[in-house]
Amino acid sequence: MLDEGFDILNLLRIGVDITLVWYVLYKLIMLIRGTKAIQLLKGIVVVLAVWLLSELFELHTIQYITNRAIEWGIVVIVILFQPELRRALEQLGRGNIFSRGSRSEEEILEQKIEAIVQSCTYMAKRRIGALISIERETGLGDYSETGIPINGKLTHQLLTNIFTPNTPLHDGAVIIKDEDIMAAACYLPLSESPFISKELGTRHRAAMGISEVTDAITIVVSEETGNVSCTKNGELKRDLEQEELRNYLRENLSLSLRGSPESKSRNRRGKENG
């Protein structure tokens, strides 16, 4: 019985040990993701692969070279990864290297909506025409391929700059997916509905067209009047004020979050309080 107890303790100790090592490695990879360190790590993997092959096939010259490279590898890593190591130590000193780095879905959504609202308000005041389509459940990949890839983080400065007149990308639609501007100068299908007012131009017809074939939310800023309109599921909502646009986006873009456990819990609490 005593031996069995020690075996269980040893297994628990080994499990905790492995879990901690993997967790630390995961956090380190997340820390350097998107930096040049990733490419350097790939180079290190190649050197190790060459060393293993030289050991396996007894390639003595290559084996000697890779052995010297590995011996000096620690010093080289410290030199090459100096910015990343300094950043990791700074975060460790602040105590947030192992904290949850991801923002909540609500925070991401609010920042996304605020960037769009600020940009549309700025353009509406200056009568800068704009056409912005926001992807929801139905993918807009086929339409983003008709434009120029951007793949940049959504900010109101970038969004406004794209539609600035006399710039190469101001014509056509911008397609937004999650937190990113996927593409600009995209072509959207024009609606052939006879019920669209004749006073509405090509941007409004394109906004209606994409809303008839996808579930995207599309915003139009009129170049002639400066009015802001939105389309969804073949319906056009015109002349939205700043706060109306913000509430419209909150209501419709938050629909995708309602399937999460956190959102279900909030909805359940709301019904109980009501």
ABEGO torsion letter per residue (X at the ends): XAAAAAAAAAAAAAAAAAAAAAAAAAAAAAAABGBAAAAAAAAAAAAAAAAAAAAAAGBAAAAAAAAAAAAAAAAAAAAAAAAAAAAAAAAAAAGAAABBABBBAAAAAAAAAAAAAAAAAAAAAAGBBBBBBBBBABBAAAAAAABBBAGBBBBAAAAAAAABBGBAAABEBBBBBEABBABBGBBBBBBABAABBAABBAAAAAAAAAAAABABBBBBBBAAAGBBBBBBGGBBBBGBBAAAAAAAAAAAAAAAAAABAAAAAAAAAAAAAX
